[in-house]
Amino acid sequence: MTTEEKNNQDSTHFGYKQVKTEEKAGKVAEVFHSVADKYDVMNDLMSFGVHRLWKRITMEYVRPRPGQKMLDLAGGTGDLASKIAAKVGEDGLVILSDINDSMLKVGRDRLIDKGLVSNVRYVQANAQSLPFPDNYFDCITIAFGLRNVTFKEQALASMYRVLKPGGKVLVLEFSKPVLPGLDKIYDFYSFKILPQMGKVVASDADSYQYLAESIRMHPDQETLKGMMSEAGFERCDYTNMSGGIVALHRGYKF
């Protein structure tokens, strides 16, 4: 390993800041511990409710069937997991997984309140090293979580390992605006309005400043598509939503 390669592994980005690689997971955890209780409220406010449409479109691609095993990674408060659990039925299984225990607790409480008990399990896990058997899940979803992973290539490889042949992975994530002029409007909103909204509603401007920065550091549509192909996924593709502010990536294991 060259000195440059070692230095690249020793540090990584946390938003626009460079931090030691081993520190990033803890710093991301602090962000989500801070915002967990207000996460859903802020999602509605930040996206003007449009995040519900993005997830509804994602569900159209998930197409869960009775008896299937599904993994919702970085599942947070359980938006997708609750919808999937209702479709796979008593003979199916949904694992709601998140690296952050505060988010996982909020998700568990929400799903229990909805009566989704018998076919849902909760696992605190790092997406880079998933604690599941090979070829186990019919479908894996990860919504607005991949950008927070330190080594995204490792996470994609881990997802590929636990996915069944014939299965699919769906990555819903903020991406790069493609409509002319939208990037300037989006930047103004993200860096001027969003942190102030976080300060007023969640008493935490810094966490929402980080979220805005983390979106800008995330790979664009074509780069992420290439990363998924490198991990082994086939027929990789994506659908832009809201002018590319969000993209839904798809990949299959054959």
N, C-alpha and C positions, 0 to 999 in steps of 0.2 A: 504494500500500500504506500503510495506517495505521500509526502507531507501535506500536499494540497488536499488529497482525498481524506486524510485523517482530520484535517481542519474542518472540512465540510461535514464530517460526521460528528465532530465535537461541538459544533454550534448549529443553530437553526433559527428560523424566524418565529417570533411571537408578535403577530401583527407586523409593524414596521421595525420592531426592535430585534436585535440579535441576542439570543440567550444560549446558555449551555444546553445541549441536547437533553440531558437528564433533568433539566429544570422545566422544560416546556409542559409536560403532562400536568405537573403540579400547578403551574400558572393557569393553564386552561381550566383545571378543576376549580381554582379559586373563582374564576369568572362565573362558572355555572353554579357553584354553591351560592354565589351572591344573587344570581338572577332567577333561581329555580322557582321560587314562590310566585314571581310575577311573569314567568316565561310566557305563558299563554296569553295573558293580557297584552304584553308587549308585542307578541307576534301579530295579534289582531291590529294593534295600533300602528306598528311599523309598516305592515303590508297593506293597511286599510282593508284587512280581511281577505285579501287575495290569496294568502297562503293556503286557505281552505280549498280554493279552486286548484292550485298547484297540486295539492295532495289528492284531490278528487281525480285529476287527470292521471296521476301516478297509479291510483287504484285501478284505473281502466287497463293499465298495462300489467299490473300484478295478477289480476284475474284469479284470485284464490279459489280453489275447489275443495269440497269436503274431503277430509282425511289427509290433506297435505301438511307438511312440516315447513314452517316459515320462520325466518329470522329477521327481526327488525333491529338493526344496529344503530347505535347512538339514538335510540328510540325515545329518549327523553320522557315527555309527559304522555306518550302513548297514543298520539293521534292516529298513526297508521296501524299500530298494533291492534287497537280496538276495532277498527274497521275490518282488518284481516281476520281476527279471532271470530267475529260474527259470521264470517263466510266459511271458514274451514270446519266448523261444527265440532261436536263432541269427540269425533274420531280424529280430529286434526290437532295440531300443536303449533302454538306461536310462542317464540321466545323473545321477550322484550329485553334487550341488552343495552347497557350504557356503561361507560367507564366511570361516570360520576354518580355516587350513591344518593346525593340530594335529588338529582333529576329522576333517578330510578324510583325513589320513594314516592315522588309526586305522581309518576306514571302508574305505579302499582296501586296507589290509593284511588286514582281516577278509574282504573279498569275494574277494581273491586266494587266501587260505587255503581258501576254500570252492570254489575252482575256477571262479569266475565272472569270466572274463577277456575273452572275445571280444565280449560284447554290453554291456559297461559302460564308460562314460567318466567321468572325474572333472574337474570344473570348479570352481575357486574363484571365486565370484561374489557380488555384492551383489544381493539379491532386488529391490531398488528399481530396478535397471537391468540386467536380464538380457541377456547377450550372445548371444542366440539369434534366429533368423529369426522373422518373423511367422508365425502359423498353423502351427506346427511340431509341437507335442506333442499326443498323444491324451489324455493325462491328466497332471495336476500334483498332487503330494502335498507337503504341508509339515506335519511333525509336531513340535510343541513348539518351533517356531522363530519364528512370526510375532510373538509378544509381544516378541522381542528386536530387531525391526526398528524403526528410528527413525521412518520415515514409512510407516506401514502402507498408506495409500491408494495411495502410489506403487508399493509392492510388488504390491498387488492389480491395479493397472492394468497393470503389467509382465507379470504372470502371464496376464492376459486377452489381451494382445497376442500372446504366443507360443503360446497355446492354439489348436488347430484348431477351426473351426466343428464343432459336434457333440461337442466334448471337454468334460471336466469337471475341476474343481479340488476337492480335498479338503483341508480345514484341520483337523487334529487339534490341539487346544490346551486347556490348562487354562482353566477358566471359573468361573462363579459357582454355588455350591451352591444347589439349589432345594428340598431336603428341610428341613423345619422342624428347627432345632437343629443341623444339620450344620455350619453356618458357624462356630459357636463351637468345636466339636471340631476342625475343620479349621484354624482360626486357631491354636489351642493347639499342634497338631502342627507347623504350618508355622514358627512363630516360636520355639517352645521346644525342640522335639525335633529338627527338621531341621538347623538350624545345628550342633548338637552332634554329630549323626550325621556331618555333613560334616567336622567337626573331627577326629573319631576315624578315619574311614575314608579321607578324602581330604586330611587335614591342612589343611583350608580351610573354616573356618566362614563367613567373609565372603562367599564366592561363593554359598553356599547361602542365606545371608540375602538376598542380592540376588535369587536365583531366587524365593524366597517373595514378596518385594516386587514383582517384575516380574509375577507372576501377578495380584496385586491391582490393578495398574495397567492390566492388559489389558482391552479392551472386553468387556462381558458378551455373552451369546448374541444378544440381539436387536440390540444395537448393531453387532456384527460382521456379522450377517446384512444389516443396512442398508448397511454399508460395502461389502459384496460386490455388492449390487444397484447401488449408486452407481458401482462400477467397471465395470458392464456385464453382470455375470453374471445369468442368469435362473434361475427355479425354485430360488431359494436356500432352503435349509432346514438344519436341524441336528438331531442326535440327542444327547441328554444321556446320559452314562455316569457310573456311580458317583455318582448323585444330583446331577449337574451339576458335579462337581469337574472333569470333562473333558467337552468337547463336540466332536462331529465335524460340521463345517460342509461343505455341498455347494453347488456352483454350476455352471452349465452355460453354454456359449457356443454360440449358435445363429446 
